[in-house]
Amino acid sequence: MKDWKEIKSNLLKGDRRALAKAITLVESHRPTDREMAEKLLKDIIPKSGNSLRIGISGIPGVGKSSFIEVLGLQLIKAGHKVAVLAVDPSSPISGGSILGDKTRMEELSQNKDAFIRPSPTTGSLGGVTAKTRESIFLCEAAGYDIVLIETVGVGQSEYQVSSMVDLFMVLMVPNTGDELQGIKKGIIELADLLIINKADGDTKILAENAKTTYQNALHIIKKERFWSPMVLNCSSLEKTGFEEIKEALSSFDEDSKKSGHFESNRKEQSQSWLDSLFQERLFQEIKENSSLNSQFEKIRKNVQDGKATVREASSEMIKLIKEKL
Amino acid sequence: MKDWKEIKSNLLKGDRRALAKAITLVESHRPTDREMAEKLLKDIIPKSGNSLRIGISGIPGVGKSSFIEVLGLQLIKAGHKVAVLAVDPSSPISGGSILGDKTRMEELSQNKDAFIRPSPTTGSLGGVTAKTRESIFLCEAAGYDIVLIETVGVGQSEYQVSSMVDLFMVLMVPNTGDELQGIKKGIIELADLLIINKADGDTKILAENAKTTYQNALHIIKKERFWSPMVLNCSSLEKTGFEEIKEALSSFDEDSKKSGHFESNRKEQSQSWLDSLFQERLFQEIKENSSLNSQFEKIRKNVQDGKATVREASSEMIKLIKEKL
């Protein structure tokens, strides 16, 4: 991977192999790769940004893969280029993405206007999401105007993904159980679009009921904005309901741009990304500062020996830093 | 709440109302309350620590409340005092705990040797977990030798809770679907004890099968430690299987203490709590530092204007701080 400039020029032409290589560069932990990745990213930044970034979340079993397969193909038919990225923090100990993403979306992965990237296989959730953010830029620079970011895994990653997309979609299965609804409240609050999948066969009526229930729930939960969250039904099996979903996506795109939310939301997102990256690096820096650390060690020991509470110790550590700033 | 010393002395006598007041103090955002809370915590620290801290996790619908009700009552019958704390980060936007915890555990909440505390209603997950940690100390100082920390909500909170307990328990329902199991891998890796609930009636056989499946899965996943994670079946409805669970809890308690893991794990936990508290406060401190901030503002603006990548900007910010340390 010596020639990042070659990767760049091919990527800008829309070459899928170059895009894949660029993402590998961004995901790499090797310092030389990292350096090239930074140069590459800086160079392609002016060419990035021109997509609708869509987060897709949903608990296991809702049929995310087949949904993305159908939606992706229909978006391509409508003239879009579709990239799919996955965020999977579900296994912090052993690492690794659970399923081969490409085998899950067979037809889509073979389409020349689609790009599917399995989730990064190592690193903390924070690290994974940083890489995903950078991968989004790369996809955009390669001409993908729809970037789907799929959360693989439960709960944990939804907030991370919602902080890097323009539109957050939650996929559900027909279920009107009270407890489930209550618990999902946090996720539902993030949703711009709520899709009830499996609106077919035996579960079709259930899906209709669920739609009404969720519409009422969203009505109560959501604050007024430029956009009122929508609830839509679909069947990935029968490929129904996708016209409405595509329409909702373009309405959202249009409305959020017209209202100025699109722009301000992206600015906010990059600022809070900067905050968290800064915070992470600063902490690392402090860890490596030997003079501070010998003092910190004493404070830490007091906590271990039960001589100080964690709160007291953190105050002391802050005091030491504050003197220097 | 003027007299924190009175609260303290009543708390140390095991008074439940004093314990409730102390937790309210710890949860309060008012600076005067906060000050009292710190004094109180410092004073009770030598009396804390003497419990088995047990995390209980499980997706909605597994029957956590009725499980805790049955387990709690049986532990009390065996001579323990049981405190139940809930962590609920599921609704970061509107805040608030979803269900009244006491009404969910009717018999347990009325038992004089039980203390049930609903989850803190405001704050970020970080804030909520810090308060939960401190509440654990308060429960211990009040004589509770079993502290159950229940995660209300999905995913997000499991890692937080596992970082503050001695033993992490995952509750499941009979289900041998492959996808579900794959996705839960991250959570299962955290589990010391995996309980299959609803081993009764129609689902009894399913529960037996699930037990075998999970036993095999744990066998593959887990590294060797002082303890091999166990899979147990129970029925909260028929109150069966709880003898085995109680036995597993005491074996774990004994083994982890004998091996030194109990002690070292607690030390590690308090150190990483200190790290995260320090980090959070440091960032706040920097935000309030006006000379740094005027320089940071310029850097931030470069990101907004597309003149710098987030990574570059964070490097610049770090450089500015590094010069001072």
Interface residues (C-beta under 8 A of the other chain):
Chain A: E38 L41 K42 I45 P46 I59 P60 G61 P89 S90 S91 P92 I93 S94 I98 L99 R133 V152 G153 V154 G155 Q156 S157 E158 Y159 G177 E179 L180 G182 I183 K184 K185 G186 I187 E189 L190 I221 K267 S270 Q271 W273 L274 D275 L277 F278 Q279 R281 L282 F283 E285 I286 N289 L292 R300 V303 Q304 G306 T309 V310 R311 E312 A313 S314 S315 M317 I318 I321 K322 K324 L325
Chain B: E38 L41 K42 I45 P46 I59 P60 G61 P89 S90 S91 P92 I93 S94 I98 L99 R133 V152 G153 V154 G155 Q156 S157 E158 Y159 G177 E179 L180 G182 I183 K184 K185 G186 I187 E189 L190 I221 K267 S270 Q271 W273 L274 D275 L277 F278 Q279 R281 L282 F283 E285 I286 N289 L292 R300 V303 Q304 G306 A308 T309 V310 R311 E312 A313 S314 S315 M317 I318 I321 K322 K324 L325
